[in-house]
Amino acid sequence: MKRQITLSLFAAILFVGGMFYSCSKEIAKEDDEMNLKAAKIKVMATIAAPTQADCQTACLGTESASFSKSYTLDYTAGPQGSATVTVTQYATEIVYSITSSTGSDLRKITIDGVDKYSSNTPAKEPFKITVPLGSNWVGCQSKAAVIEVRRNGDGTGGGSYLKFETSYNMISLCTTTSINVDNELPVCIGTPASVTGTVTAGSNDINGGTLQIQELIGTNWTTVASVNVAPGTNTVTYSYNTTVATQTFHAYFDGVNSNGKQSESLGATVTTKVCTPPTSSCTESFSYVTTDNKKTVVFTYVSAIALENASVKFTCPHITGWSSSATLVPNNVNNPTNLTWTGNIEACIPISWTITFTPDCDQNKGNSQNTPSFANVWTDFEVDGVSIKNENTPNIVYNCQ
């Protein structure tokens, strides 16, 4: 009985040991398969996750002087290794920088079918290719380039040749938009005021987009002036006549279809004030000259300030009629003792009226043949109800014959 138990125990040990050996063999087999798959994946690797800044949000200049994006390709045959192409954008150029992981072994480098290096002596690394941007590129535009590198001759074998198909989304230039009130504040009500908007990108030219001046009306910004931005054209001015109301403006750069990123200025408020008339550079004056025996008279007046709808009255006690190129309105058609002209008078600019009177000689008849009659054809000149007559402009008396 004891011998049977021993044999049974030995058989059980053999069974468990066989099971353990079988499981270990399966695990080892799985590990070998996983290692083989990993090796295959490494050999078949193409591009190692190229990344770059978001062209919708980033900008070139203030945030960074450059932005880069890298591509790495593995050789699929000995001596293995890899090469890397780094695409770097600056404000005026793109630079392609090529390096090898196995040391300086690149003997031929081509971009878009054009050889940039070809020699039995490996290129000094990093090998750089510079491509000027010009002035017509726009933000988020894709710049593509095909770069081929070879370690030996012109072959295309897996251990000698790599082909990089690169693309880069252009990052717009950072812009600064400002606005300036061209007048000294506050501005006199009723006088011209102007504001000027400017957009810049440091020392770089902005090409494309629109620069706008917008006025805050209620809660909305409304465009009142704009200009298409180009090298040498980066300002816009808006002019208007001020009113009592305060007005607020800002400048806004819309960078759509341009190489500049959108930006806007702070608000600029134009305040106003009531101003007294400025001191005149001349003095008020009135004069006249007469011809034709004092029947035709040229009256001349100079106002020290500008007058709107001024009322000018000629007092003519002894006339029965008149003629003039000016529009004169009589107080009485049959007995025109007053003639009135209405209009605007500029400051310091002489204005004249030529009037030919028909004297009324029946008003002051002489008592005898030796005392001729006379007529006072003009006695006063008033502007807006104020007499301007002076010692040099006495009554104009016509001697009736």
Backbone torsions as a table, in degrees:
resi	resn	phi	psi	omega
1	MET	NA	-43.0	179.8
2	LYS	-64.1	-38.0	-179.7
3	ARG	-65.6	-36.6	178.6
4	GLN	-65.1	-40.5	179.7
5	ILE	-64.2	-39.5	-179.1
6	THR	-65.3	-42.6	178.1
7	LEU	-63.9	-40.3	179.9
8	SER	-64.5	-40.8	179.8
9	LEU	-65.4	-40.4	179.2
10	PHE	-63.8	-39.0	179.3
11	ALA	-65.7	-38.5	180.0
12	ALA	-65.4	-39.4	179.7
13	ILE	-64.2	-42.6	178.1
14	LEU	-60.9	-39.7	-179.3
15	PHE	-64.8	-48.0	-179.8
16	VAL	-63.5	-41.3	179.1
17	GLY	-63.0	-38.2	177.8
18	GLY	-65.0	-40.4	177.6
19	MET	-62.7	-43.2	-179.2
20	PHE	-63.3	-42.9	179.3
21	TYR	-63.1	-41.4	-179.6
22	SER	-64.1	-44.7	-179.5
23	CYS	-65.3	-41.5	179.9
24	SER	-62.7	-39.3	179.3
25	LYS	-64.1	-40.6	178.6
26	GLU	-65.3	-41.5	179.4
27	ILE	-63.0	-44.3	179.0
28	ALA	-62.4	-40.1	179.2
29	LYS	-62.3	-43.5	179.0
30	GLU	-63.8	-40.7	178.7
31	ASP	-61.8	-41.7	179.1
32	ASP	-62.8	-41.7	179.6
33	GLU	-64.6	-41.8	179.1
34	MET	-64.2	-40.6	178.1
35	ASN	-64.7	-38.4	178.9
36	LEU	-65.3	-42.5	177.8
37	LYS	-63.2	-42.1	179.6
38	ALA	-62.1	-40.1	178.5
39	ALA	-64.2	-41.1	178.9
40	LYS	-64.3	-42.7	179.0
41	ILE	-60.1	-41.5	-180.0
42	LYS	-64.6	-41.7	179.8
43	VAL	-65.6	-37.4	-175.0
44	MET	-86.7	0.0	-177.4
45	ALA	-57.7	141.3	-179.9
46	THR	-114.8	-86.7	-176.6
47	ILE	-106.6	129.6	-178.9
48	ALA	-89.8	83.3	171.8
49	ALA	36.7	69.8	176.6
50	PRO	-68.7	139.0	177.9
51	THR	-134.8	159.9	173.1
52	GLN	-153.1	170.6	179.5
53	ALA	-65.1	153.0	178.4
54	ASP	-72.3	116.1	-177.3
55	CYS	-68.1	-15.4	179.2
56	GLN	-78.1	-25.4	-174.5
57	THR	-118.1	-33.3	-177.0
58	ALA	-78.7	161.1	174.0
59	CYS	-145.4	155.8	-171.7
60	LEU	-101.5	119.4	178.7
61	GLY	138.6	-76.2	-178.2
62	THR	-74.0	-44.9	-177.2
63	GLU	-75.3	-39.7	-178.8
64	SER	-161.2	150.6	177.6
65	ALA	-78.6	-15.3	-179.8
66	SER	-159.5	160.5	173.6
67	PHE	-133.5	143.1	-175.1
68	SER	-126.6	160.1	176.3
69	LYS	-146.2	130.9	-174.3
70	SER	-116.2	147.6	175.5
71	TYR	-126.6	135.4	175.7
72	THR	-127.7	130.9	176.6
73	LEU	-122.1	140.8	178.1
74	ASP	-97.4	139.3	169.9
75	TYR	-69.6	145.7	-176.3
76	THR	-101.7	5.6	176.4
77	ALA	-146.5	168.5	-175.5
78	GLY	-60.1	148.5	4.8
79	PRO	-85.6	33.4	179.1
80	GLN	57.3	-149.0	-176.7
81	GLY	87.3	-171.5	-177.1
82	SER	-153.2	170.8	172.4
83	ALA	-132.5	153.6	-178.5
84	THR	-129.7	135.4	173.0
85	VAL	-114.0	122.8	177.0
86	THR	-109.9	122.2	179.0
87	VAL	-97.1	120.3	-178.4
88	THR	-123.2	125.2	178.5
89	GLN	-99.7	130.5	169.7
90	TYR	-111.9	-178.3	-175.8
91	ALA	-64.3	-31.2	-173.8
92	THR	-123.4	-0.2	-176.3
93	GLU	-158.2	161.6	170.3
94	ILE	-114.4	135.8	179.8
95	VAL	-118.2	126.9	175.4
96	TYR	-101.3	119.6	-177.4
97	SER	-113.0	123.3	-174.1
98	ILE	-116.2	131.1	177.5
99	THR	-135.7	159.5	178.2
100	SER	-119.2	142.4	-179.3
101	SER	-77.2	-16.6	-176.8
102	THR	-101.5	16.2	179.2
103	GLY	99.6	-172.6	-176.8
104	SER	-76.5	91.2	-179.7
105	ASP	-133.0	14.3	-179.7
106	LEU	-88.2	117.4	-176.0
107	ARG	-108.9	-11.6	176.6
108	LYS	-148.1	130.0	-179.0
109	ILE	-134.5	128.3	-175.5
110	THR	-130.2	140.2	173.4
111	ILE	-125.0	125.0	-179.7
112	ASP	49.0	42.5	175.3
113	GLY	82.8	0.0	-178.5
114	VAL	-108.7	123.8	178.9
115	ASP	-67.0	128.6	174.3
116	LYS	-107.8	-18.8	175.2
117	TYR	-155.9	135.9	177.4
118	SER	-156.1	113.6	-176.5
119	SER	-166.1	155.6	172.8
120	ASN	-72.1	-19.3	176.8
121	THR	-90.2	126.0	-178.7
122	PRO	-56.8	147.0	178.9
123	ALA	-69.3	145.4	174.5
124	LYS	-69.2	132.7	-177.4
125	GLU	-109.0	149.2	-3.4
126	PRO	-70.7	139.9	176.4
127	PHE	-89.6	127.7	-172.8
128	LYS	-116.4	138.8	174.0
129	ILE	-119.7	121.4	-178.0
130	THR	-105.7	128.3	179.8
131	VAL	-120.4	112.9	177.7
132	PRO	-62.0	145.2	-178.9
133	LEU	-83.8	-27.3	-173.3
134	GLY	73.7	-159.6	-175.1
135	SER	-117.6	-0.5	-172.8
136	ASN	-103.8	7.6	179.8
137	TRP	-79.0	155.3	-179.7
138	VAL	-129.7	158.1	-179.3
139	GLY	-60.7	141.0	179.7
140	CYS	69.0	4.3	173.4
141	GLN	-68.4	137.9	-179.0
142	SER	-86.7	125.6	175.6
143	LYS	-106.5	115.4	-177.3
144	ALA	-105.7	149.5	175.4
145	ALA	-154.4	139.6	176.2
146	VAL	-105.2	119.3	-178.5
147	ILE	-117.2	127.8	179.4
148	GLU	-116.3	134.6	177.5
149	VAL	-125.1	145.2	179.6
150	ARG	-134.5	140.9	176.7
151	ARG	-93.7	-25.1	-178.3
152	ASN	-142.3	121.0	172.2
153	GLY	52.6	-144.2	-178.3
154	ASP	-107.8	12.1	-176.4
155	GLY	-68.8	166.1	179.2
156	THR	-124.5	24.8	178.8
157	GLY	-68.7	159.7	-175.3
158	GLY	-65.1	-19.1	178.7
159	GLY	-98.4	2.4	-175.7
160	SER	-126.6	-27.3	-165.7
161	TYR	-124.3	136.6	172.9
162	LEU	-135.1	142.3	179.7
163	LYS	-124.0	119.6	179.4
164	PHE	-103.7	122.1	174.3
165	GLU	-105.2	95.2	-172.7
166	THR	-95.6	153.3	170.5
167	SER	-146.6	145.2	-175.9
168	TYR	-140.3	127.2	177.4
169	ASN	-86.7	115.5	-173.0
170	MET	-61.8	135.8	177.5
171	ILE	-94.3	126.4	-178.5
172	SER	-67.0	156.6	174.5
173	LEU	-70.7	139.7	171.7
174	CYS	-66.6	136.4	179.0
175	THR	-120.6	155.8	174.6
176	THR	-125.1	123.4	180.0
177	THR	-112.3	133.0	-178.0
178	SER	-134.9	162.8	177.2
179	ILE	-136.7	144.6	-177.2
180	ASN	-133.6	134.1	173.1
181	VAL	-83.8	121.2	-172.9
182	ASP	-78.3	-14.6	-179.1
183	ASN	-98.5	157.5	169.9
184	GLU	-75.0	131.5	-177.4
185	LEU	-94.0	147.3	-6.3
186	PRO	-76.9	159.8	-177.6
187	VAL	-97.2	140.2	179.2
188	CYS	-61.1	133.5	178.4
189	ILE	-59.7	133.7	178.4
190	GLY	89.4	0.8	179.4
191	THR	-108.4	160.5	-178.0
192	PRO	-68.6	144.2	172.7
193	ALA	-134.8	155.5	179.1
194	SER	-147.8	150.5	175.3
195	VAL	-127.5	145.2	-177.7
196	THR	-125.6	128.4	176.9
197	GLY	-102.4	145.6	-179.3
198	THR	-137.8	139.5	173.8
199	VAL	-124.5	135.8	-179.6
200	THR	-136.5	161.5	174.7
201	ALA	-134.3	57.5	-175.1
202	GLY	64.6	-130.2	179.1
203	SER	-91.8	4.4	-176.6
204	ASN	-96.4	149.3	179.1
205	ASP	-80.9	141.4	172.8
206	ILE	-99.0	131.8	-178.8
207	ASN	-125.2	112.5	-179.8
208	GLY	102.8	173.1	-177.7
209	GLY	82.3	173.9	179.0
210	THR	-126.8	142.0	174.5
211	LEU	-106.5	124.5	-174.3
212	GLN	-121.8	147.5	165.3
213	ILE	-105.3	126.9	-177.8
214	GLN	-120.1	140.7	178.1
215	GLU	-103.8	138.5	177.2
216	LEU	-80.7	108.0	178.6
217	ILE	-115.7	110.4	-172.2
218	GLY	68.3	-118.0	177.0
219	THR	-111.5	7.7	-175.8
220	ASN	-113.7	143.7	173.3
221	TRP	-90.4	122.5	-177.8
222	THR	-115.0	128.0	-178.3
223	THR	-69.8	127.1	179.2
224	VAL	-115.4	-14.4	177.6
225	ALA	-160.2	147.5	178.9
226	SER	-154.8	161.2	178.3
227	VAL	-147.6	145.1	173.6
228	ASN	-78.3	125.6	-174.7
229	VAL	-83.1	136.6	177.2
230	ALA	-153.7	165.0	176.6
231	PRO	-53.0	123.2	-177.4
232	GLY	90.9	-8.9	178.8
233	THR	-127.9	94.9	-176.9
234	ASN	-139.3	19.3	177.1
235	THR	-131.2	155.5	174.7
236	VAL	-145.2	140.5	-178.1
237	THR	-121.6	139.7	175.1
238	TYR	-121.9	126.2	179.8
239	SER	-119.4	147.2	-179.8
240	TYR	-160.2	164.4	176.0
241	ASN	-91.4	128.4	-175.3
242	THR	-70.9	152.4	172.1
243	THR	-123.5	-173.7	179.2
244	VAL	-62.9	-33.2	-175.4
245	ALA	-67.3	141.5	171.6
246	THR	-78.4	138.8	-178.7
247	GLN	-124.7	140.5	-177.3
248	THR	-119.4	136.8	-177.6
249	PHE	-132.4	158.7	164.9
250	HIS	-145.0	163.5	178.2
251	ALA	-104.6	141.5	-175.7
252	TYR	-136.2	126.6	176.8
253	PHE	-103.6	119.2	175.9
254	ASP	-95.9	109.7	-173.6
255	GLY	-89.0	15.1	178.8
256	VAL	-60.9	134.7	-178.9
257	ASN	58.6	39.1	177.2
258	SER	-140.0	174.6	176.2
259	ASN	-96.1	12.7	179.9
260	GLY	-115.1	148.0	178.9
261	LYS	-86.9	144.9	179.6
262	GLN	-54.6	141.4	175.3
263	SER	-157.3	161.4	177.5
264	GLU	-144.4	157.8	-177.4
265	SER	-91.4	174.4	168.1
266	LEU	-73.5	168.4	178.1
267	GLY	-77.3	148.5	175.9
268	ALA	-124.3	124.3	-176.3
269	THR	-105.8	128.5	177.8
270	VAL	-98.7	111.7	178.6
271	THR	-96.0	155.9	-175.9
272	THR	-128.7	166.1	176.8
273	LYS	-149.5	159.8	174.7
274	VAL	-82.7	126.9	-177.4
275	CYS	-113.7	142.4	173.5
276	THR	-75.5	154.1	179.2
277	PRO	-57.1	138.5	-179.4
278	PRO	-66.2	154.3	176.8
279	THR	-62.8	129.6	-175.7
280	SER	-76.1	152.2	177.7
281	SER	-91.3	7.3	178.8
282	CYS	-140.9	171.8	176.9
283	THR	-114.9	154.5	-179.7
284	GLU	-68.9	141.8	179.2
285	SER	-150.8	156.8	178.1
286	PHE	-146.4	137.2	178.6
287	SER	-153.2	169.3	173.7
288	TYR	-151.6	158.1	171.0
289	VAL	-131.0	146.6	-177.5
290	THR	-122.3	148.8	174.0
291	THR	-137.1	176.7	174.0
292	ASP	57.7	48.7	177.3
293	ASN	57.2	38.5	175.4
294	LYS	68.8	16.6	174.8
295	LYS	-88.3	-34.5	178.0
296	THR	-103.9	126.7	-174.6
297	VAL	-131.3	136.4	173.4
298	VAL	-107.9	111.9	178.7
299	PHE	-95.3	136.2	179.7
300	THR	-130.4	132.6	-177.3
301	TYR	-131.3	139.8	173.9
302	VAL	-123.4	123.6	178.4
303	SER	-98.2	142.0	179.3
304	ALA	-77.8	-18.4	178.4
305	ILE	-132.5	159.8	177.4
306	ALA	-72.4	137.2	-179.1
307	LEU	-123.0	131.5	175.9
308	GLU	-104.7	134.5	180.0
309	ASN	51.4	45.3	178.9
310	ALA	-68.5	143.5	176.5
311	SER	-104.6	114.9	-179.1
312	VAL	-110.9	122.2	-176.2
313	LYS	-117.9	131.0	174.4
314	PHE	-104.2	123.6	177.7
315	THR	-94.0	121.5	-173.9
316	CYS	-133.5	86.7	-172.9
317	PRO	-65.6	-36.0	-170.2
318	HIS	-122.5	67.3	172.3
319	ILE	-134.0	155.0	175.3
320	THR	-111.0	-9.5	178.9
321	GLY	-173.1	176.2	-179.6
322	TRP	-160.7	165.6	171.2
323	SER	-142.9	145.3	-178.2
324	SER	-165.9	149.2	174.2
325	SER	-74.8	-20.3	177.1
326	ALA	-80.1	154.6	178.3
327	THR	-85.5	107.3	-179.5
328	LEU	-114.0	135.6	-178.5
329	VAL	-109.6	121.1	-179.2
330	PRO	-81.6	153.7	174.2
331	ASN	-75.7	-25.9	179.0
332	ASN	-150.8	120.6	-176.4
333	VAL	-61.0	-40.6	-177.2
334	ASN	-81.9	-24.0	-180.0
335	ASN	-139.0	73.0	-171.3
336	PRO	-79.1	80.4	178.9
337	THR	-81.0	-15.2	176.8
338	ASN	-133.7	136.7	174.6
339	LEU	-121.7	130.9	-175.1
340	THR	-121.7	134.1	174.5
341	TRP	-116.6	139.9	179.7
342	THR	-127.0	132.6	179.2
343	GLY	175.2	-179.7	179.6
344	ASN	-87.9	142.0	179.0
345	ILE	-125.1	124.0	179.3
346	GLU	-78.7	151.2	178.5
347	ALA	-69.5	133.4	172.6
348	CYS	65.7	9.3	177.9
349	ILE	-107.9	118.4	-179.2
350	PRO	-60.9	140.5	174.1
351	ILE	-127.5	138.1	-174.2
352	SER	-127.5	151.6	173.9
353	TRP	-129.4	127.3	175.6
354	THR	-105.5	121.0	-176.4
355	ILE	-128.0	132.3	172.7
356	THR	-107.1	120.0	-175.4
357	PHE	-96.6	151.4	167.6
358	THR	-106.1	103.5	-174.3
359	PRO	-65.7	148.3	173.3
360	ASP	-99.7	94.9	-175.6
361	CYS	-80.7	-3.3	179.3
362	ASP	-85.2	-8.2	-177.2
363	GLN	-71.5	-39.7	-174.7
364	ASN	-132.6	74.9	178.4
365	LYS	-79.3	143.1	177.1
366	GLY	-73.3	157.0	-179.5
367	ASN	-81.7	-14.0	179.7
368	SER	-148.9	174.0	-179.5
369	GLN	-65.9	-23.8	-179.6
370	ASN	-85.6	-4.1	179.1
371	THR	-118.9	92.8	-176.7
372	PRO	-69.2	154.5	177.1
373	SER	-79.2	166.4	179.9
374	PHE	-145.6	167.6	178.4
375	ALA	-139.8	127.4	173.2
376	ASN	-81.0	92.3	-175.1
377	VAL	-76.9	-23.6	176.8
378	TRP	-150.4	137.5	-179.9
379	THR	-133.3	-14.0	-177.9
380	ASP	-158.7	156.0	178.4
381	PHE	-135.9	118.0	-177.0
382	GLU	-120.7	141.6	174.1
383	VAL	-120.7	117.5	-177.0
384	ASP	51.0	44.1	174.9
385	GLY	82.1	1.7	-179.4
386	VAL	-111.0	127.0	-179.5
387	SER	-72.0	131.8	179.5
388	ILE	-107.9	1.1	-179.5
389	LYS	-58.8	144.6	-178.3
390	ASN	-140.3	-178.8	-175.7
391	GLU	-65.6	-18.7	179.0
392	ASN	-92.0	0.5	179.5
393	THR	-129.2	70.6	179.4
394	PRO	-69.1	173.6	176.9
395	ASN	-54.6	146.5	174.6
396	ILE	-97.1	113.4	-175.3
397	VAL	-111.4	126.9	178.1
398	TYR	-97.9	126.9	178.2
399	ASN	-88.5	113.9	-179.9
400	CYS	-76.6	138.5	-179.5
401	GLN	-107.6	NA	NA
